[in-house]
Amino acid sequence: MNQTLRLLILATATAVSVLAALPAWAQKVRLSTSLGDIVVELDAEKAPKTVDNFLKYVGAKHYDGLIFHRVISSFMIQGGGYTPELGERPTRAPIALESRSGLSNARGSISMARTQVPNSATSQFFINVGDNLRLDQPNAADGEGYAVFGKVVEGMNVVDKIREVPTTPKGMHQNLPATPVVIKKASLEK
């Protein structure tokens, strides 16, 4: 084997080992909204099932055209389930709750929304606009908590714009933005 080929093999092996050592925070998703872009980093190491679930919805373009349907300025902004006309998109089966990951519902974190049933999260998510540590396991009222799976790394100013939009009750929605805030596109960051 000649020296050039040996160096090429060594360089390739080194590159592979460096890439394998990258932190789980390397996966990013851009949510392009009608008020600007939000980029979230996902933690597949601590919340692998939740990140996989979210990425499957992103890949299927599920979030494209949906709205933030629940906005509480002192709490969170929630989306991933409804069209501007309040139609629901079909979802896949619910996933297991990963609330014991050590991640916290701190300002800027992204978590899965769920019903009162712990293992009920499908496509809906929320971004915490304040430190909501009462949602962490074991602090949560039901002792189970809400699964954090990433954090906002760009566009927290957009999250803050969304949290301040006027809301109104409509049907079963109590905190619906009066003017829809649309997720135009959810895409993987390169």
C-alpha positions in Angstrom: 0.0 0.0 0.0 1.5 3.3 -1.0 1.9 6.3 1.4 -0.8 8.4 -0.2 -3.4 5.6 0.2 -2.4 5.1 3.9 -2.8 8.8 4.6 -6.2 8.8 2.9 -7.4 5.9 5.0 -6.0 7.5 8.2 -7.7 10.8 7.4 -11.0 9.1 6.6 -10.8 7.0 9.9 -10.1 10.2 11.8 -13.0 12.1 10.2 -15.4 9.2 11.0 -14.3 9.1 14.7 -14.6 12.9 15.0 -18.1 12.8 13.5 -19.1 9.9 15.8 -18.1 12.0 18.8 -20.3 15.0 17.9 -22.8 15.8 20.6 -26.4 14.8 20.2 -27.3 18.5 20.0 -26.1 18.5 16.4 -29.5 18.0 14.8 -31.4 21.2 14.1 -34.8 22.0 12.7 -35.9 25.4 11.3 -39.5 26.4 11.9 -40.3 29.2 9.3 -43.3 31.0 10.7 -45.4 34.0 9.5 -43.6 36.0 12.2 -40.0 34.8 11.5 -37.8 31.8 11.9 -37.1 29.7 15.0 -34.3 27.1 15.0 -34.3 24.3 17.6 -31.5 21.9 18.4 -32.7 18.4 19.2 -31.2 16.2 21.9 -31.4 12.7 20.5 -29.0 11.4 23.2 -31.4 12.2 26.1 -34.8 11.9 24.2 -34.2 9.5 21.3 -37.8 8.4 20.8 -39.2 11.9 21.0 -36.6 13.3 18.6 -37.2 10.5 16.2 -40.9 11.1 16.3 -40.5 14.9 15.8 -38.1 14.3 12.8 -40.6 11.9 11.2 -43.3 14.6 11.3 -40.8 17.2 9.9 -39.8 14.8 7.1 -43.5 14.1 6.3 -44.1 17.9 6.1 -46.8 17.4 8.7 -46.1 20.8 10.3 -46.1 22.8 7.1 -49.1 25.1 7.1 -50.2 24.4 10.7 -50.6 27.1 13.3 -49.6 27.9 16.9 -53.1 27.3 18.3 -52.4 27.9 22.0 -50.5 31.0 23.1 -50.2 31.9 26.8 -47.8 34.8 27.1 -46.5 33.9 30.6 -46.3 30.1 29.9 -45.7 28.7 26.4 -46.6 28.7 22.7 -48.1 25.4 21.3 -48.4 24.2 17.8 -48.2 21.1 15.5 -51.9 20.0 15.4 -54.2 22.4 13.7 -54.7 24.2 10.3 -55.7 27.9 10.3 -59.3 26.7 9.9 -58.8 24.6 13.1 -58.9 21.3 11.2 -56.8 18.5 12.7 -54.2 16.6 10.7 -54.0 12.9 11.2 -51.1 11.7 13.5 -49.2 8.5 14.0 -49.6 6.4 17.2 -48.6 8.1 20.5 -45.1 7.7 21.8 -43.7 6.7 25.2 -43.1 9.6 27.5 -39.3 10.5 27.9 -39.7 13.0 30.8 -36.9 11.4 33.0 -34.1 12.6 30.7 -32.7 15.2 32.9 -33.7 17.9 30.5 -35.8 20.8 32.0 -38.8 22.8 30.8 -36.7 26.0 31.1 -37.2 29.1 28.9 -36.5 28.3 25.3 -36.9 24.5 25.6 -39.2 22.5 23.3 -41.4 19.8 24.7 -44.1 17.4 23.6 -47.7 18.3 24.4 -49.8 15.5 25.7 -53.1 14.8 27.3 -53.5 13.7 31.0 -52.4 10.3 29.8 -48.6 10.3 30.1 -47.9 8.2 26.9 -50.2 10.2 24.6 -47.9 12.7 22.7 -48.2 12.6 19.0 -47.3 15.7 16.9 -48.1 18.7 19.1 -45.2 20.5 20.8 -44.7 23.6 22.8 -41.9 26.1 23.4 -41.5 27.3 26.9 -41.4 31.2 27.2 -40.4 31.1 30.8 -38.9 28.6 33.3 -41.8 26.1 33.7 -40.0 23.7 36.1 -43.4 22.6 37.4 -43.7 20.6 34.2 -40.5 18.6 34.9 -40.7 15.1 36.3 -41.2 14.7 39.3 -42.5 18.3 39.9 -45.5 17.9 37.6 -48.9 17.5 39.2 -49.2 14.0 37.9 -45.6 13.1 38.8 -44.9 12.3 35.1 -43.9 15.6 33.6 -43.5 16.7 30.0 -40.8 15.5 27.7 -38.2 18.1 26.7 -36.4 17.2 23.5 -34.5 20.3 22.5 -34.0 24.0 22.8 -34.3 27.2 20.7 -30.9 28.3 19.5 -32.0 31.0 17.1 -35.2 33.0 17.0 -36.1 33.4 20.6 -37.1 36.9 19.6 -39.7 35.3 17.2 -41.0 33.1 20.1 -41.4 36.3 22.1 -43.3 38.0 19.2 -45.6 35.0 19.1 -46.2 35.0 22.9 -47.4 38.6 22.7 -50.0 38.2 19.9 -53.6 39.0 20.9 -55.5 35.8 21.6 -59.2 34.9 21.7 -61.4 32.0 22.6 -62.9 30.0 19.7 -64.7 26.7 20.2 -62.6 24.5 22.4 -59.5 26.8 22.0 -59.2 29.3 24.8 -55.9 31.0 23.8 -56.0 31.0 20.0 -54.1 33.8 18.3 -56.7 36.3 16.8 -54.6 36.4 13.6 -53.1 32.9 12.8 -49.4 32.4 13.4 -48.6 29.9 10.7 -45.7 27.5 10.5 -45.0 27.9 6.8 -42.4 25.2 6.8 -40.4 22.9 9.1 -37.1 21.7 7.7 -33.9 20.1 8.7 -30.9 22.5 9.0 -27.9 21.6 6.9 
